[in-house]
């Protein structure tokens, strides 16, 4: 079953075609990589999937449902959630408060619950925060300000906030950027656990070694088109992939 499907998705900005007739399917429960050289259209494609941009042509489907007309917020409520290259946090708030804000922002609880401080709501919220802190291995940092975390810890916190939305499909935009080797290893384990818990993951990433060890399927974009798609071994051996990255002719 396809958790996410793109059918002939195209996006033109005036005379510039940033994404050109992209068709791909992401299997439910998989980790699917999206790679390509700078300017290949990866981030634009993410924005089309999440509804930040509307396609010039084509269709986006989530679990077989056409979500192309839906806003970003409505897609998120249906389980399509994205993180960004730049981690968006409340820097002066604690790790636990940031996660609690994430729960409220995506509607797991109401504003009336927040203002009247319903004891049942507060208890349920705290339980969920604790679960996410434990899962993301941030429990010991629960009272630390987000601004005081390392870059890698901030990236993990951003993913924990996204998990507060209980995503069916989680889109990660360069999650490993700026991480140390040990931080990358821990995040690989975390993403594998997220997949085991039933969430499909699609990630854009430039760290090829990590992509090759983590992903089940990889789609390679070049000049807005799909250059090739397949297993890491297929992509590694594809003669045009290296040409695309090096800017040479095969």
C-alpha positions in Angstrom: 0.0 0.0 0.0 1.2 3.5 -0.9 1.2 5.9 2.1 2.1 8.8 -0.2 1.8 9.0 -4.0 2.7 11.8 -6.4 1.2 11.6 -9.9 2.7 13.9 -12.6 3.5 16.7 -10.1 4.8 19.8 -11.7 5.6 23.3 -10.3 6.5 26.2 -12.5 7.6 29.6 -11.3 7.1 31.7 -14.3 9.4 30.3 -17.0 11.3 28.2 -14.4 10.1 24.6 -14.0 11.4 23.6 -10.6 9.6 20.2 -10.4 8.8 18.5 -13.7 6.3 15.7 -14.0 7.3 13.8 -10.8 5.6 10.5 -10.2 6.6 8.3 -7.3 5.1 6.2 -4.6 6.2 5.7 -1.0 5.3 2.4 0.6 3.6 2.4 4.0 6.1 1.7 6.8 9.1 2.5 4.7 11.9 5.0 5.0 12.2 6.7 1.6 15.1 8.9 0.7 15.0 11.9 -1.7 18.4 13.0 -2.9 19.9 15.0 -5.7 22.4 17.9 -6.2 21.7 21.4 -5.1 18.9 22.9 -7.1 17.4 19.6 -8.1 14.0 20.5 -6.7 13.9 18.5 -3.5 12.8 21.2 -1.1 10.2 22.5 -3.6 8.9 19.0 -3.9 8.5 18.8 -0.1 6.6 22.1 -0.2 4.3 20.6 -2.8 3.7 17.5 -0.8 2.8 19.5 2.4 0.7 22.1 0.6 2.9 25.1 1.1 3.0 25.3 -2.7 0.2 24.2 -5.0 1.2 22.3 -8.1 0.9 23.7 -11.6 -0.1 20.2 -12.6 -0.5 16.8 -11.0 -1.9 15.2 -7.8 -0.7 14.4 -4.3 -2.4 11.5 -2.5 -2.2 10.5 1.2 -3.2 6.8 1.8 -5.1 6.9 -1.5 -6.9 10.2 -0.8 -6.4 13.2 -3.0 -5.1 16.0 -0.7 -4.0 18.3 -3.5 -6.7 21.0 -2.7 -6.1 20.9 1.0 -4.1 23.4 3.0 -1.0 22.6 5.0 -2.8 22.5 8.3 -5.5 20.2 6.9 -2.9 17.9 5.5 -1.2 17.9 8.9 -4.4 16.9 10.6 -4.7 14.0 8.2 -1.2 12.8 9.3 1.2 14.5 6.8 3.7 16.4 9.0 7.0 18.1 8.1 10.1 19.3 9.8 12.3 22.0 8.3 16.0 22.5 7.5 16.1 25.3 10.2 14.7 23.9 13.4 11.7 26.0 14.6 11.7 26.1 18.4 10.8 28.5 21.2 14.4 29.1 22.3 13.6 30.6 25.8 11.3 27.7 26.8 12.3 24.4 28.1 12.5 21.2 26.1 9.3 19.9 27.8 7.5 23.2 27.2 8.4 23.0 23.5 6.9 19.6 23.2 3.8 20.7 25.1 3.4 23.6 22.7 3.6 21.1 19.8 0.7 19.1 21.3 -1.5 22.2 21.6 -0.5 23.5 18.2 -1.8 20.5 16.3 -5.1 20.3 18.3 -4.5 17.5 20.8 -6.4 19.4 23.4 -8.4 22.6 23.1 -7.8 26.2 23.9 -10.6 26.0 26.5 -8.7 23.1 28.2 -5.6 25.2 28.2 -7.3 28.3 29.8 -9.4 26.5 32.4 -6.5 24.2 33.2 -8.6 21.0 33.3 -6.9 18.6 35.5 -7.7 15.6 33.2 -6.3 17.5 30.2 -3.1 18.6 32.1 -2.5 15.0 33.2 -3.0 13.6 29.7 -0.8 16.3 28.2 2.0 15.6 30.8 1.8 11.9 30.1 2.2 12.5 26.4 5.1 14.9 26.9 6.9 12.3 29.1 6.4 9.6 26.4 7.9 11.9 23.8 10.8 12.9 26.1 11.6 9.2 26.7 11.3 8.2 23.1 13.6 11.0 21.9 16.0 10.4 24.7 15.6 14.0 26.0 14.4 13.2 29.5 17.5 14.4 31.2 17.2 17.7 29.3 13.6 18.3 30.0 14.2 21.5 32.0 17.0 22.9 29.7 16.2 25.9 27.5 16.0 25.0 23.9 18.6 27.6 23.1 21.1 25.8 25.3 20.9 22.5 23.4 23.5 21.4 20.9 22.6 21.7 17.3 22.0 18.0 17.1 19.8 18.0 20.2 17.7 20.8 18.7 17.2 18.8 15.6 16.0 15.8 17.7 13.7 18.1 19.7 12.2 19.4 16.4 11.4 15.8 15.4 9.9 15.1 18.9 7.6 18.1 18.4 6.6 16.8 15.0 5.8 13.4 16.6 3.4 15.2 18.9 1.1 15.4 15.8 1.0 11.6 15.6 2.0 11.6 11.9 1.2 8.9 9.5 3.8 10.2 7.1 6.7 12.3 8.5 8.8 14.4 6.1 12.2 15.3 7.4 14.2 18.0 5.6 18.0 17.4 6.1 17.7 16.1 9.6 21.3 15.1 9.9 22.8 18.4 8.9 25.5 19.7 11.4 25.4 16.5 13.6 28.4 14.7 15.0 28.9 11.1 14.1 27.6 9.9 17.4 24.5 12.2 17.1 23.9 10.7 13.6 24.0 7.2 15.0 21.5 8.0 17.7 19.2 9.7 15.2 19.4 6.7 12.9 18.2 4.5 15.7 15.4 7.0 16.5 14.1 7.0 13.0 14.2 3.3 12.8 12.1 3.2 16.0 9.7 5.7 14.5 9.2 3.5 11.5 8.7 0.4 13.8 5.9 2.3 15.5 4.1 2.6 12.2 5.1 6.0 10.8 6.3 6.2 7.2 9.3 8.5 6.8 10.4 10.5 3.7 13.6 12.4 4.1 15.7 14.8 2.1 19.4 14.5 3.0 22.8 15.2 1.6 24.7 12.8 3.9 24.9 10.0 1.4 26.5 7.5 3.8 23.6 7.9 6.2 21.0 7.8 3.4 22.4 4.5 2.1 22.4 2.8 5.5 19.0 4.0 6.5 16.6 4.1 3.5 14.7 1.2 1.9 14.1 3.1 -1.3 15.8 6.2 -2.7 14.5 8.6 -5.4 17.1 10.7 -7.2 16.1 14.1 -8.5 18.0 16.1 -11.1 16.8 19.4 -12.7 13.4 18.8 -11.2 12.9 15.3 -12.7 13.2 11.8 -11.4 16.6 10.5 -12.6 16.3 7.1 -11.0 14.7 5.3 -8.1 15.4 2.0 -6.3 17.3 0.4 -3.5 20.4 2.0 -2.1 22.5 -0.6 -4.0 20.7 0.3 -7.3 21.3 4.0 -6.8 24.9 3.5 -5.8 25.6 1.7 -9.0 23.5 3.9 -11.3 25.9 5.5 -13.8 24.0 8.8 -14.1 23.8 9.5 -10.4 27.5 10.3 -10.0 27.3 12.4 -13.2 24.5 14.4 -11.7 26.4 15.1 -8.5 29.6 15.9 -10.2 28.0 17.9 -13.1 29.7 15.8 -15.7 28.4 13.9 -18.7 28.1 10.1 -18.4 
